[in-house]
Structures are given as structure tokens and as C-alpha cells.
């Protein structure tokens, strides 16, 4: 999955920078990042792009952390389940944390101020 998620992440990062940093979308106000985020996530297309991007990020981080721990010597059948649990845990927390923003906007928890 690394080549696929890597390409998805590249596209997601470019979209993210255009959306929330450069302001290439209508209604961008460089002095109000909160409203830029909320206003952007009122659009379901943006939520879908961010969801796919963050799920790809989760898979990418999982594999990267799992492999990094293996490269550092944490590779033994007796302990491999800890390495897997650590990779799953970090990737899951990162993915859910990042997805909480667009889903909070769509659920009406975060609103434009």
C-alpha cells in the first residue's frame, strides 16, 4: 500500500495547502484560519477529500511505524504483537484525530464565528 498511499498523500498535501494555506478556494480569509477551516468543511467534497487523505495517511503511518520498529530491532515472534499494536494505535489516533475536524463541522459541533 505504500506506493498507493504515497501518491494519495501527495495529492492530499497539495489540496490541503491550496485549501487552508494558500487560499485558492472562494471565501478564504488569511486573517481567520478557524472560519477558513469550518467554511471549507461545510462542503461535502472537501470532507470526502480529507477523509480519503487521512485514511491513506493512517495506512501509511501504520506501515512506516511498523517497519521502523522492525528496522530498529523490535522484531521477534514473541514481541511482534506489541509492534503491531503500537503501529495500529498511533495510526488510529492520528487518523481519528484528523477526521474529527471535518466530521465535527458536518455534525454542527463547530460553526462559523
Secondary structure, 3 states (H helix, E strand, C coil): CHHHHHHHHHHHHHHHHHHHHHCCCCCCCCCCHHHHHHHHHCCHHHHHHHHHHHHHHHHHHHHHHHHHHHHCCCCCCCCHHHHHHHHHHHHHHHHHHHHHHHHHHHCCCCCCC
